[in-house]
Amino acid sequence: MSQGPEPERHHLVLARLREEIRRIEHRPARREGFVPCGLPGVDEALPGGGFPRGALAELSGGPASGKTAVALSLFAALGTEGLCAYVDGRGEIYPPAAAARGVDLSRLLVVRPGRVEPPRSRPGPPSLPHEAPPRGDGNGRRPRPRPWLPGLWAAELLLASGAFAAVAVDVPVPRAFTGADSAARRLQAAAERGGAVGLWLASGTGSFRVPAAVRLSLASEKGRIVARRAAVEPAAAAGSLAAAAAVDGDPASGTAGSVAAGEDHRAA
């Protein structure tokens, strides 16, 4: 039985994303160490003076706290070292603002995963690696939409590709859902495999948590972004920081397209 046009559109988006990654002519060598973002109030709070490669870092904070600004500053600091990607689940990226922060738009891929509704008919095999499509309740009511799933899939694909020096993910995901633990572990494994700096821009206190090597709480104070380091899970910190110090993986070919990007104007 057909599952309707939405799943087909979803698979088309993912296919196009894979094609963009394959367009990279040469996959860069494995990366290791730490990358400063160039903002003193943030770099001073980071172990090693920068964000660890091959690991996830969580940025939290309220509106205008500077999460997007930190991500774009990191992209700008990387310069021509590598390509960057931004999963824009909110649709708020603004190209001129990104360029004003020094981001080379020709080396930036922005992915807007969009919203994917569950199929009306009885679901077939799982369409995403994180979880099976939700089933109805047996009373004819449609399952609750899960629009964040395409963003998680895109984040995993980009992090694991090895084609990007840094990947920022701004996708509003609820704290608890079926398959949440598996999704979090897959994102961590993808970052370790691909060697990128993975930035998870947390939506709020009740949002999805990733196994981060470092967690920063951001705030804007007198026009300056400052960061305070929060506690992390010992297992996540040990594994991810070890990966940042010495990443071992398999080379593969790929390519990257460049798309316009920008920042949230509320960020300081």
C-alpha positions in Angstrom: 0.0 0.0 0.0 1.3 3.5 -0.8 2.6 5.6 2.0 1.8 8.9 0.3 3.9 11.7 -1.1 5.6 12.9 2.2 7.9 9.9 2.7 8.9 10.0 -1.0 9.7 13.7 -0.7 11.7 12.9 2.5 13.8 10.3 0.7 14.4 12.7 -2.2 15.8 15.3 0.2 18.2 12.8 1.7 19.3 11.6 -1.7 20.1 15.2 -2.7 22.1 15.6 0.6 24.1 12.5 -0.2 24.8 13.8 -3.7 26.1 17.1 -2.3 28.5 15.2 0.0 29.7 13.0 -2.9 30.6 16.2 -4.9 33.7 16.8 -2.8 36.7 15.9 -4.9 39.0 14.8 -2.1 38.1 13.9 1.4 40.5 15.6 3.8 42.9 13.7 6.1 41.7 12.8 9.5 41.5 15.7 11.9 42.5 15.8 15.5 43.0 18.3 18.4 40.9 21.3 19.3 39.6 24.3 17.4 39.1 27.8 19.0 36.2 29.9 17.8 38.1 33.2 18.3 35.7 34.5 21.0 37.8 34.9 24.2 34.8 34.5 26.5 34.1 31.1 25.0 37.6 29.7 24.2 38.7 30.4 27.8 36.0 28.0 29.1 36.9 25.1 26.8 39.3 22.4 27.8 42.3 22.7 25.5 41.3 26.2 24.5 38.9 25.1 21.7 36.2 22.7 20.6 37.3 19.1 20.4 37.4 17.4 17.0 35.6 14.1 16.6 33.2 14.9 19.4 29.9 16.7 20.2 29.8 20.0 22.1 26.5 21.3 23.5 25.7 25.0 23.4 22.7 26.1 25.6 21.2 29.4 26.4 18.2 31.6 26.0 17.3 33.9 23.1 20.1 36.3 22.2 22.6 34.2 24.2 24.9 33.8 21.2 24.7 30.1 20.2 24.4 30.9 16.5 27.1 33.5 16.8 29.5 31.0 18.3 28.8 28.4 15.6 29.5 31.0 12.9 32.6 32.3 14.6 33.9 28.7 14.6 33.2 28.4 10.9 35.0 31.7 10.2 38.0 30.6 12.4 38.4 27.5 10.3 38.9 29.6 7.2 40.0 27.5 4.3 40.9 24.5 6.4 37.8 22.7 5.6 34.1 22.8 4.7 31.4 23.5 7.3 27.7 22.5 7.5 24.8 23.9 9.4 21.5 21.9 9.9 19.0 24.7 10.1 15.9 23.2 11.5 14.4 26.6 12.4 15.0 28.2 9.0 16.6 31.3 10.6 20.0 31.4 8.9 20.7 34.7 7.2 23.5 34.8 4.6 24.7 38.5 4.9 25.0 38.1 8.7 27.1 35.0 8.3 29.4 36.7 5.8 29.7 39.7 8.1 31.2 37.3 10.7 33.8 36.2 8.2 32.2 33.0 7.0 33.1 32.0 3.5 29.7 31.2 2.1 31.3 29.2 -0.8 32.6 26.7 1.9 29.3 26.4 3.8 26.5 23.9 3.3 23.2 24.7 4.9 20.6 21.9 5.2 17.0 22.8 5.9 15.4 19.4 6.6 11.8 20.7 6.6 8.8 19.0 8.1 7.9 15.4 7.3 4.4 14.1 8.2 3.9 10.4 9.1 2.2 8.3 6.4 -1.6 7.9 6.6 -1.5 4.2 5.8 0.0 1.5 7.9 3.8 2.1 7.9 6.3 -0.2 6.2 9.9 -0.6 7.1 11.5 2.2 9.1 12.5 5.2 7.0 15.0 6.6 9.4 17.7 4.8 11.4 16.7 6.4 14.7 13.3 4.8 15.1 10.5 3.1 13.4 7.6 5.2 12.0 5.0 5.7 14.7 1.9 3.5 14.5 -1.7 4.7 15.1 -3.5 4.0 18.4 -5.9 1.5 16.8 -8.8 3.9 16.9 -8.2 5.5 13.5 -6.3 8.5 14.9 -3.1 9.5 13.1 0.2 9.2 15.0 1.7 12.4 16.3 4.0 14.1 13.8 7.8 13.9 14.5 9.2 16.7 12.3 12.6 16.6 14.0 13.6 13.2 12.6 14.8 14.5 9.2 17.1 16.9 11.0 18.6 14.1 13.2 19.2 12.0 10.1 20.8 14.9 8.2 23.0 15.6 11.3 24.2 12.0 11.5 25.0 11.8 7.8 27.0 15.1 7.8 28.9 14.3 11.0 29.9 10.8 9.8 30.8 11.8 6.3 34.3 13.1 7.1 33.8 15.8 4.5 33.3 18.6 7.0 35.6 20.2 9.5 32.6 21.4 11.6 28.9 20.7 11.7 26.4 22.8 13.7 22.9 21.4 14.4 20.0 23.6 15.3 17.0 21.3 15.3 14.3 21.6 18.0 13.9 18.1 19.4 11.9 17.1 22.5 13.8 15.6 25.4 12.0 12.3 25.3 10.7 10.3 22.4 10.8 6.7 21.2 14.4 5.9 20.2 15.9 9.0 21.8 18.8 7.1 23.5 19.6 5.3 20.2 19.5 8.6 18.3 21.9 10.3 20.8 24.4 7.4 20.6 24.3 7.5 16.8 25.1 11.2 16.7 28.1 10.7 19.1 29.4 7.8 17.0 29.0 9.8 13.8 31.1 12.7 15.2 33.8 10.3 16.4 33.9 8.5 13.0 33.9 11.7 10.8 36.3 13.7 13.0 34.3 16.9 12.7 33.6 19.4 15.5 30.0 18.8 16.2 28.0 21.7 17.8 24.6 20.9 19.1 22.6 24.0 19.7 20.2 23.0 22.5 16.7 24.4 22.3 16.1 24.8 26.1 16.1 23.0 29.4 13.5 20.5 28.3 15.1 19.6 25.0 17.0 16.6 23.6 20.4 16.0 25.2 23.4 14.6 23.3 26.4 12.7 24.7 28.6 15.8 24.7 32.3 16.0 25.5 31.7 19.6 26.7 28.6 21.5 27.6 28.6 25.3 27.6 25.9 27.6 28.9 26.1 30.9 27.0 25.0 34.4 27.9 25.5 37.9 26.6 27.0 40.2 29.1 27.7 43.9 28.2 27.7 43.0 24.5 30.2 40.1 25.0 29.4 36.4 24.8 30.5 34.5 27.9 30.4 30.8 28.5 30.2 28.7 31.6 31.1 25.0 31.5 28.6 22.5 32.8 29.1 19.0 33.9 29.1 16.2 31.3 28.7 12.4 31.6 32.1 10.8 32.4 31.7 8.2 29.6 30.9 10.7 27.0 33.7 13.1 28.0 36.3 10.4 28.1 35.4 8.8 24.8 34.9 12.0 22.9 38.0 13.8 24.2 40.1 10.8 23.4 38.8 10.8 19.9 39.7 14.5 19.6 43.2 13.8 20.7 43.8 10.9 18.2 41.1 10.0 15.7 41.6 6.9 13.6 39.2 6.2 10.7 38.8 5.1 7.1 39.3 7.5 4.2 36.7 7.9 1.5 36.0 10.2 -1.3 33.3 12.8 -1.3 32.6 16.5 -2.3 30.6 19.3 -0.9 28.3 21.9 -2.4 28.2 25.4 -1.0 24.9 27.0 0.0 24.2 30.4 1.6 24.1 30.6 5.4 23.7 33.2 8.1 22.9 33.7 11.8 20.1 34.5 14.2 20.1 38.3 14.5 19.3 38.0 18.2 22.7 36.4 18.9 25.2 38.8 20.3 
